[in-house]
Amino acid sequence: MNVSDYLSSLFNLTGKVAVVIGGTGELCGAMAEGLAGAGAEVVLVGRSQEKADARLAKISAAGGKAYFISAEADSKVALEKLLAEVLQRSGRVDIVVNGAGVNSATPFVDISEDEFDRIMRINVKGVFLGCQVFGKYLVDRGEGGSIINIGSMSAVVPLSRVFTYSASKAAVHNLSKNLAREWAPKKVRVNILVPGFFPAEQNRKVLTPDRVASIMGHTPMKRFGESRELIGTTLLLASEAAGGFITGSEMIVDGGYHAMTI
């Protein structure tokens, strides 16, 4: 067996269908490209047709197959309609990425109830409902599947300035581990992909010069991550051949940030 055949036997997703909620964003968009590159038919889910078209063009240019469905991540009705449409168009779902999220750098004492509710609604309720709707389908189908929830370093180690976001991501980590335990007998794997510091739309507002200096001082690799560097971990978690015994794990991709102490 040559190298290409060997790698294909581990990571080939041909015949699989991957739903990427938040796939119009920078990080999940790169993950979607990786899933398509490995052979999966990818469904990008988000709100921006313009961003979706740009990502779909990249996937198509690389020979991949994908389409876009607009849906709100924090609505069970919308997600149920999403699942029904995907099943009608693609016939199945095998991989789900729950990656919709928002952030804020509001000082703690100034955080309004509306801001708190908005962040919790999208970051926690969105993942909760995504797991509920698609997890039920995967469990009932009885063929297994992979759910990848996007976590955060702020759920692993305390980070300043992002109080509500940190609390929301801690909930995502806890929920994911609980579901991993619950659904392991059904061969439905639930894992958390934990990016370190990757510049993206939701965190650019908090990347002030002093904060960037602090991050670089605490990151052994002395740089931000690039979105393409999430693809390998995504394929590992999505693939039954390579990652079929991985569930309930926090897969950290952070340039060594979490390992830094003094």
C-alpha positions in Angstrom: 0.0 0.0 0.0 1.4 3.4 -1.0 1.3 6.5 1.2 -1.7 8.0 -0.6 -3.7 4.8 -0.3 -2.8 4.4 3.4 -3.9 8.0 4.2 -7.0 7.6 2.2 -7.9 4.5 4.2 -7.7 6.6 7.4 -9.3 9.9 6.4 -11.3 9.4 3.2 -14.9 10.7 3.8 -16.3 9.9 0.4 -20.0 9.1 0.7 -20.3 11.1 4.0 -22.4 14.2 4.5 -21.1 16.9 6.8 -23.3 19.7 8.2 -21.1 22.7 9.3 -23.1 25.1 11.4 -21.2 28.3 11.3 -19.5 27.3 8.1 -19.6 30.8 6.6 -17.2 31.9 9.3 -13.4 31.9 9.0 -12.5 28.9 11.2 -15.5 26.6 10.5 -15.2 27.6 6.8 -11.7 26.3 6.7 -12.9 23.1 8.4 -15.6 22.8 5.8 -13.0 23.1 3.0 -11.1 20.3 4.7 -14.1 18.0 5.0 -14.9 18.6 1.3 -11.3 18.0 0.4 -11.5 14.6 2.1 -14.5 13.6 0.0 -17.5 14.6 2.1 -20.5 16.5 0.7 -20.6 19.6 2.9 -23.6 21.7 3.9 -22.6 25.2 4.9 -25.0 26.7 7.4 -25.1 30.4 8.3 -26.8 33.6 7.6 -24.6 35.3 5.0 -25.2 34.4 1.4 -22.2 36.5 0.3 -19.8 34.7 2.7 -21.3 31.3 1.7 -20.8 32.0 -2.0 -17.1 32.9 -1.4 -16.5 29.6 0.5 -18.5 27.5 -1.9 -16.4 28.9 -4.8 -13.2 27.8 -3.0 -14.6 24.3 -2.3 -15.8 24.0 -5.9 -12.5 25.2 -7.3 -10.7 22.4 -5.4 -13.1 19.8 -6.7 -15.3 19.5 -3.7 -19.0 19.3 -3.3 -21.0 21.7 -1.1 -24.1 23.8 -0.8 -25.5 26.5 1.5 -28.6 26.6 3.6 -29.5 29.7 5.6 -30.6 28.8 9.2 -30.5 30.3 12.7 -28.4 28.1 15.0 -30.5 29.1 18.1 -33.8 27.9 16.8 -35.0 24.3 17.1 -37.6 24.8 14.5 -35.0 26.1 12.1 -32.6 23.3 12.8 -35.3 20.7 12.3 -36.1 22.2 9.0 -32.4 22.2 8.2 -32.1 18.5 8.9 -35.1 17.7 6.8 -33.8 19.7 3.9 -30.4 18.0 4.1 -32.0 14.6 4.2 -34.1 15.5 1.2 -31.1 16.8 -0.8 -28.3 14.5 0.4 -30.1 11.5 1.9 -28.0 11.3 5.1 -25.9 13.2 7.7 -22.8 11.7 9.2 -20.8 14.6 10.6 -22.0 17.7 12.4 -19.9 20.7 13.4 -21.5 23.1 15.8 -19.5 26.2 15.4 -21.8 29.3 15.5 -20.6 31.7 18.1 -20.3 35.3 19.2 -18.0 37.2 21.6 -17.8 40.4 23.5 -15.1 42.3 25.5 -17.5 44.3 27.7 -16.1 44.9 31.2 -17.8 42.5 33.6 -19.8 45.1 35.6 -21.1 46.6 32.4 -22.4 43.4 30.8 -26.1 43.9 30.2 -28.7 41.2 30.5 -29.4 41.5 26.8 -25.7 40.9 25.9 -25.4 38.0 28.3 -28.6 36.4 26.9 -27.5 36.9 23.3 -24.1 35.2 23.8 -25.6 32.4 25.8 -28.4 31.9 23.3 -26.0 31.5 20.4 -23.0 29.9 22.0 -24.8 27.5 24.4 -28.4 27.1 23.2 -27.1 26.8 19.6 -24.8 23.9 20.4 -27.4 22.4 22.7 -30.1 22.4 20.0 -27.6 21.3 17.3 -26.7 18.3 19.3 -30.3 17.6 20.2 -31.7 17.8 16.7 -28.8 16.1 14.8 -27.8 13.8 17.7 -31.3 12.4 17.9 -31.2 11.7 14.1 -27.8 9.9 14.5 -28.8 7.9 17.5 -32.1 6.8 15.9 -30.4 6.0 12.6 -28.2 3.5 14.4 -25.1 3.8 12.2 -23.0 6.1 14.4 -21.6 9.5 13.5 -19.4 12.3 14.7 -20.4 15.6 16.4 -17.6 18.2 16.7 -18.4 21.1 19.0 -16.2 24.2 18.8 -14.9 25.0 22.3 -12.4 27.6 23.5 -9.2 28.0 25.5 -11.3 30.2 27.8 -13.1 27.0 29.0 -9.8 25.3 29.7 -7.9 28.1 31.5 -9.3 31.4 32.7 -9.0 34.3 30.2 -9.6 37.9 31.0 -12.1 40.3 29.3 -14.4 37.7 27.8 -16.5 36.7 30.8 -19.8 35.7 29.2 -18.0 34.0 26.3 -15.9 32.0 28.7 -18.9 30.9 30.7 -20.7 29.9 27.5 -17.8 27.8 26.3 -17.3 26.1 29.6 -21.0 25.0 29.2 -20.2 23.7 25.7 -17.3 21.6 27.0 -19.4 20.1 29.9 -22.3 19.3 27.6 -20.1 17.7 25.0 -18.5 15.4 27.6 -21.9 14.4 29.0 -23.2 13.6 25.5 -20.1 11.6 24.7 -20.8 9.4 27.6 -24.5 9.2 26.9 -24.1 8.3 23.2 -21.0 6.2 23.1 -23.0 2.9 23.2 -24.8 4.2 20.1 -21.5 4.9 18.3 -22.2 8.6 18.1 -19.0 10.4 19.1 -19.0 13.9 20.6 -15.8 15.8 20.8 -14.6 19.4 21.4 -12.2 21.0 19.0 -10.5 23.8 21.0 -8.7 26.4 19.0 -6.1 28.6 20.6 -5.8 32.1 19.3 -6.9 32.3 15.7 -7.8 35.7 14.4 -11.5 35.6 13.4 -14.5 37.8 13.0 -15.7 37.2 16.5 -12.5 38.0 18.4 -10.8 40.7 16.4 -12.5 43.4 18.5 -10.7 42.1 21.6 -7.2 41.8 20.0 -5.9 45.1 21.1 -2.1 45.6 20.8 -1.5 45.0 24.5 -3.6 41.8 24.4 -1.8 40.5 21.3 1.5 41.1 23.2 0.2 39.2 26.2 -1.0 36.3 23.9 2.4 36.1 22.1 4.2 36.0 25.5 2.1 33.1 26.6 2.3 31.1 23.3 5.5 29.1 22.8 5.1 29.2 19.0 5.0 33.0 19.2 2.3 33.4 16.5 -1.4 33.1 15.9 -2.9 30.0 14.4 -4.0 29.8 10.8 -7.5 28.5 10.0 -6.1 25.7 7.8 -4.3 24.3 10.8 -7.6 23.1 12.2 -8.2 20.8 9.2 -6.1 17.9 10.4 -7.8 17.7 13.7 -11.2 18.1 12.1 -10.5 15.1 9.8 -9.3 13.0 12.7 -12.4 13.6 14.7 -14.7 13.2 11.6 -13.2 9.9 10.4 -14.3 6.6 11.8 -11.1 4.8 10.7 -8.7 7.3 12.3 -10.7 8.7 15.2 -13.3 6.0 15.9 -12.2 5.5 19.5 -12.0 9.2 20.3 -15.0 10.7 22.1 -15.4 13.1 25.0 -12.0 14.7 24.2 -10.9 18.2 24.2 -8.6 18.4 21.1 -6.5 21.5 21.7 -4.8 23.3 18.7 -3.1 26.3 20.3 0.6 26.5 19.6 1.3 25.3 23.2 -0.7 28.0 24.9 -2.3 25.7 27.4 1.1 24.1 28.4 2.7 27.5 29.3 3.1 28.3 33.0 6.1 30.4 33.7 
